[in-house]
Amino acid sequence: MHNQTLYVTDTHSLLWYLSASPRLSVAAKQAFDKAQAGKAKVLVPVIVIAEMIFLIEKGRVETDVDRIINRITGNPH
């Protein structure tokens, strides 16, 4: 069995990654990029999804819930 590096994201890191924000740290970007390439996994806690929905509904993030969910579920890593 191949062991992959496992990361856990928080709300801001995930939002910043999905929006290609310069606020995302180099280390966090590298973790997400590794996952995108299938070389690591990023866990997204349920509370992160809930917080993202809250931020979208409050107008603090300009995107929609379906787009975020599709981006998250579109990559099995």
Backbone torsions as a table, in degrees:
resi	resn	phi	psi	omega
1	MET	NA	135.5	-179.3
2	HIS	-88.9	121.7	177.4
3	ASN	-86.2	126.0	177.0
4	GLN	-104.4	152.4	173.2
5	THR	-67.8	140.6	-178.1
6	LEU	-120.1	128.3	178.1
7	TYR	-119.6	154.2	173.3
8	VAL	-120.4	127.9	-177.7
9	THR	-95.6	158.1	169.4
10	ASP	-107.9	176.4	-173.8
11	THR	-62.4	-51.3	-176.4
12	HIS	-64.2	-42.9	179.8
13	SER	-59.8	-43.8	-179.7
14	LEU	-65.7	-46.4	178.3
15	LEU	-61.2	-43.6	-179.9
16	TRP	-65.3	-37.1	177.6
17	TYR	-66.3	-48.0	-177.6
18	LEU	-64.1	-26.4	-179.6
19	SER	-101.6	6.1	-179.0
20	ALA	53.7	42.0	-178.9
21	SER	-74.7	139.4	175.5
22	PRO	-69.4	-8.3	179.1
23	ARG	-75.2	-16.6	179.6
24	LEU	-70.7	131.7	179.9
25	SER	-67.6	158.3	178.9
26	VAL	-60.8	-43.4	-178.9
27	ALA	-63.0	-42.5	179.3
28	ALA	-66.4	-41.8	178.6
29	LYS	-60.5	-42.1	179.2
30	GLN	-62.5	-39.7	179.2
31	ALA	-63.6	-47.2	178.6
32	PHE	-64.4	-40.1	179.3
33	ASP	-63.9	-39.2	176.1
34	LYS	-61.0	-42.9	179.1
35	ALA	-65.3	-42.3	179.1
36	GLN	-59.3	-34.3	179.8
37	ALA	-85.0	-0.6	179.6
38	GLY	80.9	14.8	-177.5
39	LYS	-100.9	-0.3	178.9
40	ALA	-159.2	172.3	175.5
41	LYS	-126.2	142.9	175.4
42	VAL	-116.9	119.7	175.9
43	LEU	-85.5	137.5	178.2
44	VAL	-114.6	103.3	179.6
45	PRO	-61.8	150.5	179.6
46	VAL	-57.7	-36.9	-179.7
47	ILE	-62.7	-30.9	177.3
48	VAL	-64.6	-43.6	177.1
49	ILE	-62.0	-45.2	179.8
50	ALA	-61.1	-43.8	179.3
51	GLU	-65.4	-37.3	178.1
52	MET	-64.5	-43.0	177.8
53	ILE	-61.2	-43.9	178.3
54	PHE	-58.9	-47.5	-179.1
55	LEU	-63.7	-38.0	178.3
56	ILE	-67.5	-46.1	-179.0
57	GLU	-64.3	-32.1	179.3
58	LYS	-82.4	-3.1	179.1
59	GLY	78.5	14.5	-178.8
60	ARG	-85.4	-15.7	176.8
61	VAL	-129.6	129.1	-176.9
62	GLU	-95.7	81.9	175.0
63	THR	-161.0	-176.2	175.9
64	ASP	-123.8	158.4	-174.9
65	VAL	-59.5	-44.5	-178.2
66	ASP	-59.1	-40.5	179.7
67	ARG	-62.7	-44.6	179.7
68	ILE	-63.1	-48.3	-179.3
69	ILE	-61.1	-42.1	178.5
70	ASN	-62.3	-39.4	178.0
71	ARG	-65.3	-41.2	-178.5
72	ILE	-69.2	-46.8	-176.3
73	THR	-80.2	-11.6	-179.9
74	GLY	-73.0	-14.1	179.3
75	ASN	-126.1	117.6	-177.4
76	PRO	-67.5	-8.5	-179.2
77	HIS	-96.4	NA	NA
